[in-house]
Amino acid sequence: MEINVNGRPLTAVADLSLQQLLQQQGVNGKAIAVAINDDVVHREQWPTLTLQPGDRVTLVTVVAGG
């Protein structure tokens, strides 16, 4: 299936969970926020949320600074 991750097309296997996608992308889940189709996804939903064809996944890294 085709999805979009931060504006880039990505071919993914069917029944891919958000948690699996993050692992495949090497994303550290501790300092990140995730939205799918512009809706924020809470961390506890990541393992059970199954991505759908055409989903737009936005990953935002939290950066501390001053």
Jmol script that loads the backbone (N, CA, C; Angstrom):
load data "model"
ATOM      1  N   MET A   1       0.848  -1.182   0.000  1.00  0.00           N
ATOM      2  CA  MET A   1       0.000   0.000   0.000  1.00  0.00           C
ATOM      3  C   MET A   1       0.887   1.237   0.000  1.00  0.00           C
ATOM      4  N   GLU A   2       0.342   2.320  -0.455  1.00  0.00           N
ATOM      5  CA  GLU A   2       1.060   3.592  -0.499  1.00  0.00           C
ATOM      6  C   GLU A   2       0.574   4.494   0.625  1.00  0.00           C
ATOM      7  N   ILE A   3       1.516   5.036   1.381  1.00  0.00           N
ATOM      8  CA  ILE A   3       1.214   6.045   2.388  1.00  0.00           C
ATOM      9  C   ILE A   3       2.173   7.213   2.166  1.00  0.00           C
ATOM     10  N   ASN A   4       2.005   8.249   2.946  1.00  0.00           N
ATOM     11  CA  ASN A   4       2.855   9.428   2.836  1.00  0.00           C
ATOM     12  C   ASN A   4       3.410   9.725   4.222  1.00  0.00           C
ATOM     13  N   VAL A   5       4.746   9.842   4.327  1.00  0.00           N
ATOM     14  CA  VAL A   5       5.381  10.133   5.616  1.00  0.00           C
ATOM     15  C   VAL A   5       6.160  11.437   5.483  1.00  0.00           C
ATOM     16  N   ASN A   6       5.697  12.461   6.191  1.00  0.00           N
ATOM     17  CA  ASN A   6       6.320  13.790   6.148  1.00  0.00           C
ATOM     18  C   ASN A   6       6.515  14.281   4.713  1.00  0.00           C
ATOM     19  N   GLY A   7       5.486  14.098   3.896  1.00  0.00           N
ATOM     20  CA  GLY A   7       5.508  14.621   2.540  1.00  0.00           C
ATOM     21  C   GLY A   7       6.178  13.720   1.516  1.00  0.00           C
ATOM     22  N   ARG A   8       6.646  12.558   1.939  1.00  0.00           N
ATOM     23  CA  ARG A   8       7.313  11.628   1.019  1.00  0.00           C
ATOM     24  C   ARG A   8       6.479  10.370   0.851  1.00  0.00           C
ATOM     25  N   PRO A   9       6.305   9.917  -0.382  1.00  0.00           N
ATOM     26  CA  PRO A   9       5.578   8.665  -0.586  1.00  0.00           C
ATOM     27  C   PRO A   9       6.389   7.487  -0.057  1.00  0.00           C
ATOM     28  N   LEU A  10       5.677   6.496   0.463  1.00  0.00           N
ATOM     29  CA  LEU A  10       6.324   5.304   1.005  1.00  0.00           C
ATOM     30  C   LEU A  10       5.434   4.109   0.701  1.00  0.00           C
ATOM     31  N   THR A  11       6.034   3.060   0.184  1.00  0.00           N
ATOM     32  CA  THR A  11       5.314   1.807  -0.016  1.00  0.00           C
ATOM     33  C   THR A  11       5.471   0.975   1.249  1.00  0.00           C
ATOM     34  N   ALA A  12       4.351   0.563   1.820  1.00  0.00           N
ATOM     35  CA  ALA A  12       4.360  -0.196   3.074  1.00  0.00           C
ATOM     36  C   ALA A  12       3.518  -1.454   2.914  1.00  0.00           C
ATOM     37  N   VAL A  13       3.782  -2.429   3.770  1.00  0.00           N
ATOM     38  CA  VAL A  13       3.000  -3.659   3.756  1.00  0.00           C
ATOM     39  C   VAL A  13       1.622  -3.388   4.351  1.00  0.00           C
ATOM     40  N   ALA A  14       0.658  -4.195   3.956  1.00  0.00           N
ATOM     41  CA  ALA A  14      -0.687  -4.082   4.514  1.00  0.00           C
ATOM     42  C   ALA A  14      -0.647  -4.452   5.990  1.00  0.00           C
ATOM     43  N   ASP A  15      -1.591  -3.949   6.745  1.00  0.00           N
ATOM     44  CA  ASP A  15      -1.718  -4.233   8.184  1.00  0.00           C
ATOM     45  C   ASP A  15      -0.523  -3.748   8.995  1.00  0.00           C
ATOM     46  N   LEU A  16       0.135  -2.692   8.535  1.00  0.00           N
ATOM     47  CA  LEU A  16       1.271  -2.109   9.253  1.00  0.00           C
ATOM     48  C   LEU A  16       0.739  -1.199  10.359  1.00  0.00           C
ATOM     49  N   SER A  17       1.214  -1.423  11.581  1.00  0.00           N
ATOM     50  CA  SER A  17       0.795  -0.548  12.679  1.00  0.00           C
ATOM     51  C   SER A  17       1.678   0.699  12.679  1.00  0.00           C
ATOM     52  N   LEU A  18       1.190   1.722  13.326  1.00  0.00           N
ATOM     53  CA  LEU A  18       1.975   2.947  13.450  1.00  0.00           C
ATOM     54  C   LEU A  18       3.273   2.650  14.194  1.00  0.00           C
ATOM     55  N   GLN A  19       3.215   1.831  15.237  1.00  0.00           N
ATOM     56  CA  GLN A  19       4.408   1.472  15.996  1.00  0.00           C
ATOM     57  C   GLN A  19       5.433   0.780  15.096  1.00  0.00           C
ATOM     58  N   GLN A  20       4.989  -0.126  14.243  1.00  0.00           N
ATOM     59  CA  GLN A  20       5.893  -0.820  13.324  1.00  0.00           C
ATOM     60  C   GLN A  20       6.532   0.159  12.341  1.00  0.00           C
ATOM     61  N   LEU A  21       5.744   1.100  11.837  1.00  0.00           N
ATOM     62  CA  LEU A  21       6.279   2.102  10.923  1.00  0.00           C
ATOM     63  C   LEU A  21       7.379   2.908  11.599  1.00  0.00           C
ATOM     64  N   LEU A  22       7.131   3.346  12.822  1.00  0.00           N
ATOM     65  CA  LEU A  22       8.123   4.132  13.543  1.00  0.00           C
ATOM     66  C   LEU A  22       9.408   3.335  13.743  1.00  0.00           C
ATOM     67  N   GLN A  23       9.279   2.060  14.073  1.00  0.00           N
ATOM     68  CA  GLN A  23      10.453   1.213  14.242  1.00  0.00           C
ATOM     69  C   GLN A  23      11.210   1.069  12.929  1.00  0.00           C
ATOM     70  N   GLN A  24      10.486   0.844  11.827  1.00  0.00           N
ATOM     71  CA  GLN A  24      11.119   0.699  10.513  1.00  0.00           C
ATOM     72  C   GLN A  24      11.858   1.967  10.113  1.00  0.00           C
ATOM     73  N   GLN A  25      11.320   3.116  10.511  1.00  0.00           N
ATOM     74  CA  GLN A  25      11.920   4.396  10.150  1.00  0.00           C
ATOM     75  C   GLN A  25      13.032   4.797  11.120  1.00  0.00           C
ATOM     76  N   GLY A  26      13.253   3.999  12.155  1.00  0.00           N
ATOM     77  CA  GLY A  26      14.296   4.298  13.126  1.00  0.00           C
ATOM     78  C   GLY A  26      13.983   5.505  13.988  1.00  0.00           C
ATOM     79  N   VAL A  27      12.713   5.724  14.234  1.00  0.00           N
ATOM     80  CA  VAL A  27      12.270   6.897  14.989  1.00  0.00           C
ATOM     81  C   VAL A  27      12.287   6.602  16.479  1.00  0.00           C
ATOM     82  N   ASN A  28      12.901   7.498  17.246  1.00  0.00           N
ATOM     83  CA  ASN A  28      12.888   7.411  18.704  1.00  0.00           C
ATOM     84  C   ASN A  28      11.549   7.952  19.185  1.00  0.00           C
ATOM     85  N   GLY A  29      10.725   7.088  19.746  1.00  0.00           N
ATOM     86  CA  GLY A  29       9.374   7.476  20.139  1.00  0.00           C
ATOM     87  C   GLY A  29       9.271   8.339  21.367  1.00  0.00           C
ATOM     88  N   LYS A  30      10.378   8.603  22.049  1.00  0.00           N
ATOM     89  CA  LYS A  30      10.313   9.364  23.295  1.00  0.00           C
ATOM     90  C   LYS A  30      10.113  10.858  23.071  1.00  0.00           C
ATOM     91  N   ALA A  31      10.645  11.384  21.996  1.00  0.00           N
ATOM     92  CA  ALA A  31      10.580  12.834  21.775  1.00  0.00           C
ATOM     93  C   ALA A  31       9.931  13.139  20.436  1.00  0.00           C
ATOM     94  N   ILE A  32       8.758  12.527  20.200  1.00  0.00           N
ATOM     95  CA  ILE A  32       8.102  12.713  18.915  1.00  0.00           C
ATOM     96  C   ILE A  32       6.592  12.802  19.101  1.00  0.00           C
ATOM     97  N   ALA A  33       5.972  13.572  18.245  1.00  0.00           N
ATOM     98  CA  ALA A  33       4.518  13.629  18.159  1.00  0.00           C
ATOM     99  C   ALA A  33       4.133  13.116  16.776  1.00  0.00           C
ATOM    100  N   VAL A  34       2.989  12.440  16.702  1.00  0.00           N
ATOM    101  CA  VAL A  34       2.557  11.840  15.442  1.00  0.00           C
ATOM    102  C   VAL A  34       1.129  12.267  15.135  1.00  0.00           C
ATOM    103  N   ALA A  35       0.905  12.610  13.877  1.00  0.00           N
ATOM    104  CA  ALA A  35      -0.452  12.880  13.400  1.00  0.00           C
ATOM    105  C   ALA A  35      -0.688  12.039  12.152  1.00  0.00           C
ATOM    106  N   ILE A  36      -1.888  11.550  12.010  1.00  0.00           N
ATOM    107  CA  ILE A  36      -2.290  10.847  10.800  1.00  0.00           C
ATOM    108  C   ILE A  36      -3.473  11.599  10.226  1.00  0.00           C
ATOM    109  N   ASN A  37      -3.303  12.021   8.972  1.00  0.00           N
ATOM    110  CA  ASN A  37      -4.333  12.808   8.294  1.00  0.00           C
ATOM    111  C   ASN A  37      -4.749  14.018   9.140  1.00  0.00           C
ATOM    112  N   ASP A  38      -3.754  14.664   9.720  1.00  0.00           N
ATOM    113  CA  ASP A  38      -3.906  15.884  10.515  1.00  0.00           C
ATOM    114  C   ASP A  38      -4.564  15.680  11.880  1.00  0.00           C
ATOM    115  N   ASP A  39      -4.739  14.431  12.313  1.00  0.00           N
ATOM    116  CA  ASP A  39      -5.279  14.146  13.643  1.00  0.00           C
ATOM    117  C   ASP A  39      -4.157  13.583  14.509  1.00  0.00           C
ATOM    118  N   VAL A  40      -3.922  14.202  15.665  1.00  0.00           N
ATOM    119  CA  VAL A  40      -2.875  13.737  16.573  1.00  0.00           C
ATOM    120  C   VAL A  40      -3.241  12.343  17.090  1.00  0.00           C
ATOM    121  N   VAL A  41      -2.235  11.463  17.128  1.00  0.00           N
ATOM    122  CA  VAL A  41      -2.432  10.095  17.618  1.00  0.00           C
ATOM    123  C   VAL A  41      -1.704   9.967  18.951  1.00  0.00           C
ATOM    124  N   HIS A  42      -2.429   9.605  19.986  1.00  0.00           N
ATOM    125  CA  HIS A  42      -1.840   9.462  21.312  1.00  0.00           C
ATOM    126  C   HIS A  42      -0.951   8.225  21.365  1.00  0.00           C
ATOM    127  N   ARG A  43       0.118   8.329  22.098  1.00  0.00           N
ATOM    128  CA  ARG A  43       1.149   7.286  22.189  1.00  0.00           C
ATOM    129  C   ARG A  43       0.568   5.892  22.494  1.00  0.00           C
ATOM    130  N   GLU A  44      -0.419   5.815  23.355  1.00  0.00           N
ATOM    131  CA  GLU A  44      -0.971   4.505  23.712  1.00  0.00           C
ATOM    132  C   GLU A  44      -1.706   3.839  22.542  1.00  0.00           C
ATOM    133  N   GLN A  45      -2.030   4.610  21.497  1.00  0.00           N
ATOM    134  CA  GLN A  45      -2.699   4.060  20.315  1.00  0.00           C
ATOM    135  C   GLN A  45      -1.712   3.529  19.264  1.00  0.00           C
ATOM    136  N   TRP A  46      -0.447   3.890  19.366  1.00  0.00           N
ATOM    137  CA  TRP A  46       0.524   3.527  18.333  1.00  0.00           C
ATOM    138  C   TRP A  46       0.576   2.036  18.031  1.00  0.00           C
ATOM    139  N   PRO A  47       0.609   1.143  19.045  1.00  0.00           N
ATOM    140  CA  PRO A  47       0.733  -0.286  18.725  1.00  0.00           C
ATOM    141  C   PRO A  47      -0.495  -0.877  18.026  1.00  0.00           C
ATOM    142  N   THR A  48      -1.670  -0.306  18.257  1.00  0.00           N
ATOM    143  CA  THR A  48      -2.896  -0.908  17.733  1.00  0.00           C
ATOM    144  C   THR A  48      -3.474  -0.189  16.527  1.00  0.00           C
ATOM    145  N   LEU A  49      -2.965   0.993  16.213  1.00  0.00           N
ATOM    146  CA  LEU A  49      -3.491   1.743  15.072  1.00  0.00           C
ATOM    147  C   LEU A  49      -2.892   1.194  13.783  1.00  0.00           C
ATOM    148  N   THR A  50      -3.737   0.683  12.910  1.00  0.00           N
ATOM    149  CA  THR A  50      -3.297   0.129  11.635  1.00  0.00           C
ATOM    150  C   THR A  50      -3.411   1.203  10.560  1.00  0.00           C
ATOM    151  N   LEU A  51      -2.324   1.412   9.837  1.00  0.00           N
ATOM    152  CA  LEU A  51      -2.317   2.409   8.773  1.00  0.00           C
ATOM    153  C   LEU A  51      -3.147   1.927   7.585  1.00  0.00           C
ATOM    154  N   GLN A  52      -3.738   2.887   6.883  1.00  0.00           N
ATOM    155  CA  GLN A  52      -4.588   2.602   5.729  1.00  0.00           C
ATOM    156  C   GLN A  52      -3.958   3.193   4.473  1.00  0.00           C
ATOM    157  N   PRO A  53      -4.246   2.605   3.301  1.00  0.00           N
ATOM    158  CA  PRO A  53      -3.716   3.180   2.061  1.00  0.00           C
ATOM    159  C   PRO A  53      -4.089   4.659   1.951  1.00  0.00           C
ATOM    160  N   GLY A  54      -3.123   5.469   1.566  1.00  0.00           N
ATOM    161  CA  GLY A  54      -3.354   6.896   1.390  1.00  0.00           C
ATOM    162  C   GLY A  54      -3.179   7.730   2.645  1.00  0.00           C
ATOM    163  N   ASP A  55      -2.933   7.086   3.795  1.00  0.00           N
ATOM    164  CA  ASP A  55      -2.748   7.856   5.029  1.00  0.00           C
ATOM    165  C   ASP A  55      -1.564   8.815   4.892  1.00  0.00           C
ATOM    166  N   ARG A  56      -1.715   9.993   5.500  1.00  0.00           N
ATOM    167  CA  ARG A  56      -0.642  10.986   5.569  1.00  0.00           C
ATOM    168  C   ARG A  56      -0.148  11.021   7.006  1.00  0.00           C
ATOM    169  N   VAL A  57       1.062  10.523   7.211  1.00  0.00           N
ATOM    170  CA  VAL A  57       1.658  10.452   8.541  1.00  0.00           C
ATOM    171  C   VAL A  57       2.619  11.624   8.694  1.00  0.00           C
ATOM    172  N   THR A  58       2.441  12.397   9.759  1.00  0.00           N
ATOM    173  CA  THR A  58       3.328  13.514  10.055  1.00  0.00           C
ATOM    174  C   THR A  58       4.038  13.226  11.365  1.00  0.00           C
ATOM    175  N   LEU A  59       5.378  13.244  11.304  1.00  0.00           N
ATOM    176  CA  LEU A  59       6.209  13.017  12.473  1.00  0.00           C
ATOM    177  C   LEU A  59       6.887  14.338  12.846  1.00  0.00           C
ATOM    178  N   VAL A  60       6.724  14.741  14.089  1.00  0.00           N
ATOM    179  CA  VAL A  60       7.303  15.996  14.559  1.00  0.00           C
ATOM    180  C   VAL A  60       8.208  15.683  15.750  1.00  0.00           C
ATOM    181  N   THR A  61       9.465  16.039  15.632  1.00  0.00           N
ATOM    182  CA  THR A  61      10.424  15.811  16.703  1.00  0.00           C
ATOM    183  C   THR A  61      10.404  16.989  17.661  1.00  0.00           C
ATOM    184  N   VAL A  62      10.337  16.690  18.948  1.00  0.00           N
ATOM    185  CA  VAL A  62      10.345  17.701  19.981  1.00  0.00           C
ATOM    186  C   VAL A  62      11.816  18.032  20.285  1.00  0.00           C
ATOM    187  N   VAL A  63      12.159  19.337  20.215  1.00  0.00           N
ATOM    188  CA  VAL A  63      13.521  19.770  20.443  1.00  0.00           C
ATOM    189  C   VAL A  63      13.523  20.805  21.559  1.00  0.00           C
ATOM    190  N   ALA A  64      14.374  20.584  22.527  1.00  0.00           N
ATOM    191  CA  ALA A  64      14.512  21.560  23.614  1.00  0.00           C
ATOM    192  C   ALA A  64      15.577  22.581  23.232  1.00  0.00           C
ATOM    193  N   GLY A  65      15.388  23.758  23.689  1.00  0.00           N
ATOM    194  CA  GLY A  65      16.381  24.795  23.374  1.00  0.00           C
ATOM    195  C   GLY A  65      16.014  26.098  24.071  1.00  0.00           C
ATOM    196  N   GLY A  66      16.809  27.070  23.760  1.00  0.00           N
ATOM    197  CA  GLY A  66      16.500  28.318  24.428  1.00  0.00           C
ATOM    198  C   GLY A  66      17.075  29.503  23.702  1.00  0.00           C
TER     199      GLY A  66
END
end "model"
wireframe off; spacefill off
backbone 0.3
color backbone group
